[in-house]
Amino acid sequence: MGLEIRPVKNRSDLKKFITLPERIHVNHSTWVPPLYLHEWQYFDPRKNSTFDYCDTLLLLACEGNEAVGRIMGIVNHRYNELRNERTARFGYLETYERPQIVHSLLACVEDWARQQGMNRIVGPYGFSDQDPEGFLVEGFEHRATIGTNCNFEWMVKFVESEGYAKELDYVTYRIDVPKEIPPKLLRFYDRTLERGDLRLVEFQNKRSARPWARRVFDLMNECYSQAGIYGYAPLDDKEMDSLLKRYMPLLDPRFLKVVAKGETVVAFIIGIPDGTSGIQRAGGRLLPFGFLKILRAMKETKQLDVVLGAIKGQYRRVGLDTLLYVRIAVSAKDAGISVVDTHHVMETNRKMRMEYERLGGELYKRFRVYQKSL
């Protein structure tokens, strides 16, 4: 049968789009399925308000009635207007190991992007940097963490053969949790808290953390927007509420650390115990008992995944990053966790990378975003 590229038109098509990767990666030991409840919400314009200011295209590559590939095209108008760009994005590209499928899907999204008046395309990228970004190009032997892409090595070669070149790299470090916090770090931590009227806020349960959660995301929005983080556009209230719904069920309050001045959050860090082995066992499905497998994995894991963090502009370079690291390391050690995954940091962010390396971090994964002129 010939290959046909079809737009996603109905719920049946969307089901094929969402569930195709689990067939492609059926024997891929390091791949972690998404949480399918989140996927259905993410790709539903009625439940994901980001669709309000983005043009999108969802495509399936089919042979007869069988889906053999998928891709999403995005034009984030809010981001483009802020940066005076005409850039489209592709994301969620999944295919079997056949270059013709990759070629056909990318060509269709590129044609669509040109019709939208775009002159460049980047990817893989979602609506914002809170979505999976970049193809894995180094560290294929390691299991994926939640919210990151996991692809076969051949996918990178196929995309490069379509004329795509590197836009930027993200790197991820692993840092061993010290059995004892070095005394000089503890002294530095104490001195930092003595400055001004800052205080460290820690939590024992979700109830006490909940009133701070929105303030944390407000600071993230402020800092990421001001810093011009690649791919990031300011989130509106609905989008921040959506992030809260996504992260609150996974939140372990022991690994939320906040620095506050009065009731204002000036810095924070969020870590989530790695539950990906449980997500694999549950097949990405929370019901009927999948959530119990995930919770058990999060309880037994030896790895903490740092997923978000920010420091208000005027409070940078005064030691708050070290303060937050010390406290989250202490909590990790008390929980029996031995290693921290730092999540993505841009390769060009030398200050953050030097801080991770100073703490003994080992670079163990690299993700690459590609670009192509249209």
DARA-V634524 format. One record per helix or strand of 2 or more residues. SS is the DSSP state (H for helix, E for strand). FROM is the first residue (numbers start at 1). TO is the last residue. Records with the same first field share a line. If there is no record, write none. Layout:
BEGIN
SS->FROM-TO  FROM-TO
END
This chain:
BEGIN
E->3-7  54-63  66-76  87-95  120-123  135-138  165-176  198-201  256-261  264-273  303-311  339-341  345-346  362-373
H->11-24  36-42  49-53  77-83  99-115  153-160  183-194  206-227  237-248  253-255  276-282  290-300  313-315  320-334  350-358
END
